[in-house]
Amino acid sequence: MTKRDFAFLLAPGAGAPSAHPRMQAFRRMLEPLGTVVPFDYAYAIEGKKSPDRLPRLIETHRAALAALRERHKGPIVLAGKSMGGRVGCHVALVEPVDAVICLGYPLCGSGDVSKLRDEVLVSLATPTLFVQGTKDRLCPLDLLDGVRQRMKAANALHVVEGGDHSLLVSKSELKARGVSQEHVDEEIRNAIAHFLAVGKPVR
């Protein structure tokens, strides 16, 4: 598929609206792959700090998807940072989309390994890519591996060595490895491009 085919609906995390520098970095990261449409959830637009409950988050996400469908007839990918990726997975249960990209999936509620947010993942049928940092306490990779083995949807994992929940690597580690954060983000983009190229679209 060519660049103009894809549209990415980019959803933010709980504490970082679409204007946040990291969300803007994700937007720039995805732009070489297609059209990127960021949006914000209702609570953020209303100036509230605490996220809405899941049903309203899903409602807002679906409304943003419907608006995108009106002007884009090609394949649509739901990309989301943390909470945005989780809500995107819920939306994909009821809306036909071509793929879901989870940028730091919050598998463990509040970092509690006994509170796995895995039911939506094992229910998915939409191809899903997880992009996870090795230092993300909200998603230990061994727990994610167990969930992925139970998933019926085609899925893949791109690991960001030294990455935190925002997929950022510390400056000291970047220096030791002789790379930049931009290089790390470029590797993420390449992983997404590969996943979309070999994945099995719904439509």
N, C-alpha and C positions, 0 to 999 in steps of 0.2 A: 504494500500500500504506500502511496506517496504521502508527503507531509500534509497536503491539504485534506486528506481523507479523514484524519482523526480530529476529534474535539475532546479535550480534557475538561471535565467539570471538577475544579479544584476546591476542596473543602478544607477549612481550617481546623486546628485543634481547639481545645477548650480555652486555652489561655493566650492564643495568638490569632487575632483576626487577619483577614486577607491583606491588610496594610502592613503587617509585621515584616521586618526585614527578612526573616527566614522564609516566610510564605512567599515573599517577592522573589527570593532566590529559587524556590521551587518552581515558581511561574517561569522564570528565565530558563531554568533547567529543562522544562518541558517544551518550551516554544519551538525549538528546532524540530520537534516531532509532530507538531500540529497546532491547532488553535487552542488556546488556554483560556478558560472562563472561570475566574475566581468568584466566590460568593461568600456571604457571611450569614450565620444563623440569626434568627430573630432576636434572641436575647442580646447578642452583641450589637446589633443595629439599634436596639432600644437602650443601650448604655448599661446593661446589667453585667455583673461579673460572673454570676453563677449560670452555668448552662441550663437550658430548658430540659424538661424530662424527655426521654427517648422518643415518645410518640410525636411530640412537636418538632424535635430535631429532624425526624424522618419526614414529617410533613413539609418542613421548609426545604429540605434537600430535594424532595420529589418536585416541589414547585419550581426550584431552580433548574432541575432536569427538564421539566415540561417546557420552560421558557427556552432552553437551549435547543430542544427538539424542533421548535417552531422555525428556527433559522439555520439549523444544521441537519442535513439529511443523511450524512455519512455516519460511520461508526463512532460511538461515544464511549469514553472510558471515564469511570469514576475514580479520581485520584484524591486521596485525603491524608492529611497529617493527623496522626493519633486518633482523636475522637472523630475527626472527619472521615478517616478510613473505616472506622468501626460503623459509623452511621451509613456510610456508603455500602457496606456489606449488607446491612438491613434493607437498604433501598433495592439492592440487586436481587433480593428475594422476591420482590413484587414488580420490578420494572426490568424489561429486557435491555440490558446493556452489554457491550462487547467484552469488557474486562473491568477489574477493580485493581487499583494500585494502592497498597497500604504503606504509607511512609511512617514507620514507627507504630505498628499496631499495638494498642494498649491491652495486651492479653490479660494481665493481672490487675484487677481493680485495686487502685491505691497501692499497687506494688505487692499486694497480698497474694501469694502463690496459691492459696486455697480458694481464691475467688476468680476462677478463670472465665473469661468472656469468650467461650469457645462454641457455644450452641449455634450461633449464627454462622460460624465458619464451617461447621460440619453439615449445615443445612444448605450451603451455597451450591449452585450448579454453574456459576459464572467463573471463568478463568481468573485467577487471583495471583498477584505478585506481592510478596512481602519484602520490604526493604527495611532491614533491622540492624541496629548497632550492637556490637558485642558488649557495650557497657550500659545498655538500656535495662534498668531494673524492672520496668513495666512489662518486659517481654523476654524472659530467659530463653535462650535459643533451644535448650534441651526440651523445655515445655512446648515451645512452638513446634518442634519437630514431631512430638507425639500427636499434636493436634493435626498437623499436616498429613500424617499417615492415616488419620481417620476421615479426612476430607474426601468427598466424592468429586469435587470440582478439580479440574486441572489447576495445579498451583506450582509456584516456584519461589525461591528465596534468594535474595541478594544480600550478602552480609557486608556491613560496613565495619571494618576492623577498627576498634577504638571509638566507634561512634556512640553518642549518647541518644537520648530519646528523640532529639531533634536531628539526629544523624550528623552531628557536629563532632569533629575530632579535635582534641586539645592541641594547642599551638606547639607544645613541647613534643608531642608525638608526631605531628606533621613535620616538624623540623628534623626529628630523628629519622624519619622515613624519606625526607627530601622531597615532599610533595606539598601541595596546597589544598585548602578546602575546595577550591574550584576544581581541582583534579579529582577529588573524591566525588563531587557532585557530577562531574562528567562521567565517571564510572557508573554512577547510579543511572544517569540518562542512557548510557549504552546498554545497561541491563534491562531497562524498560523497553528500549527499542528492540532488543533481541526477543524479549518475552512477547511483545506484540507481533513480531514477525513470525514466530513459531507457534503462537497460541492458536486456540481454536475458537474463533468468534462465534457468538450466539447466532448472529444473522448471517 
